[in-house]
């Protein structure tokens, strides 16, 4: 029962479903009148989103010579993979691997640390220390953490981590904590207290309760924050720009930028590099789409 | 969402967390990994940025005390006023463009029809792309010689988008909206779904039309959602670094040189970390001040519920 509730909260469509839909059902005489302005706007926005993406996709398959003469909105009559080949030959496999290491290396610990902290904040009884910790992370939400990049750079140099992948992982973990803790503690709060009580009566330690009760019940939220933070780290640009230097430590967004500087006139190749760096994220989105969309809605709308 | 949460059905079992009176102080250690990481790479750098603003440092050599010289230099520099103004402009324009769009789209995708869910899935795609990828793609798309406009031969599209100060600013706002409107629509969708159906039913019985319902029920009920979303937009706008950096590099002639960019350029290009830290301090203060103002606007009630999820 509690599981159901949490799932509903996460899917953002509580069993009764949206007010708009239900209210429409209650007025059969009037419901035929469509919401024209919102409908028109939604289609216009759809075009605004799709047209540039469509252009990126079709152009990335055009040959660099054939690009200039062709109709930019028509797919190539003679599609080629040469652009993708050029990108892959520019060592993108390595940058891809670097991005994977940094993303997994920072998101997994960040989510685990956040989960433990959120559990303690919610279940710890509101002592002075825990309240201080809670307000520290809330304050972290209000501060543009990029503003701390210069001291972070200094710390990384002092730790002799400059130009390593760890230099990207450590601050990425720290930067993702405030939001992750906020969202997770919202979800842990929704677990009915009775369940915690019965775990306690069964003699479970708080540590055991955390893993056997809170963890499975917060799973939808955990998946959401994991995907969201993975996206943030995968796309992060400032940290790698400031904290790394050599090509073999490059991550994808930085590689993209360098590649663009090198091949700026070869637009199809540049767009192929954009496509290649986006594909893994797109694949992840197709798999975890429902979880991400509904989880974010629930996380921010409370 | 305190008003909504009292009316939305919730499990009856819900008890305020931590009110059991059990001594659970032993849980404090569980926060340690998070606290240590955040102190090391969040709090200490935050203090460090104040410290470095009173130091001379070129980013490589020794750090030496500078007294107030960085502060006087930056505050006397007209570039600061310009950067503040550009930051404010980006903040205000991106908020003013995104908010109405996000509310309308949020109300729209809150409907139950299947195709609306499909729309939502497509709307979300730009949010997946990195700012670097988006900027690079738009740079190519808007290129006056090789871009989309030139290829189609449409005069309006063939302007020197990134070469004219006013146009460049417009492009930045457009791209920001292109990327983030879907995210905020999603927040509004969640807010709309929490409005009790009974309110619309009552309005219908009273004969209120759709417009009336929107302005008398939907908008007022979304108050806290609007504050959440606006806070994210406004505080977030301080950090549009990568997008502008890749797109215009701050140009043309500093037209898009916002504070975050100014900090980077002074520090890592101009090798003046002291002055860059002054800009960073200003950035932090502006961020905190804005967050506080927005919390005030929301009233005490809302910040408890918005920020602590009560």
Interface residues (C-beta under 8 A of the other chain):
Chain A: X1 X2 X5 X12 X13 X14 X16 X17 X18 X19 X20 X21 X22 X23 X26 X27 X30 X33 X35 X37 X38 X39 X41 X42 X45 X46 X48 X49 X50 X52 X53 X55 X56 X59 X67 X68 X70 X71 X72 X73 X109 X112 X113 X114 X116 X117 X119 X120 X121 X122 X123 X124 X125 X126 X127 X129 X130 X133 X134 X136 X137 X138 X140 X141 X142 X143 X144 X145 X146 X147 X148 X149 X150 X151 X152 X153 X154 X155 X170 X171 X173 X174 X175 X177 X178 X181 X182 X185 X186 X188 X189 X190 X192 X193 X194 X196 X197 X200 X206 X210 X231 X234 X235 X236 X237 X238 X242 X252 X253 X254 X256 X257 X260 X265 X267 X270 X271 X273 X274 X277 X278 X281 X282 X285 X289 X293 X296 X297 X298 X300 X301 X302
Chain B: X1 X5 X8 X9 X11 X13 X14 X15 X17 X18 X20 X21 X22 X23 X24 X25 X26 X27 X28 X29 X30 X31 X33 X34 X35 X37 X38 X40 X41 X42 X43 X44 X45 X46 X47 X48 X49 X51 X52 X57 X59 X101 X104 X105 X107 X108 X109 X110 X111 X112 X113 X116 X119 X120 X121 X122 X123 X124 X125 X126 X127 X128 X129 X130 X131 X132 X133 X136 X137 X138 X139 X140 X141 X143 X146 X147 X148 X151 X152 X178 X181 X182 X183 X186 X187 X189 X190 X191 X192 X193 X194 X195 X196 X197 X199 X200 X201 X204 X210 X225 X228 X229 X232 X235 X238 X239 X241 X242 X245 X246 X260 X263 X264 X267 X268 X273 X276 X277 X280 X281 X283 X284 X287 X288 X291 X292 X305 X306 X307 X308 X309 X310
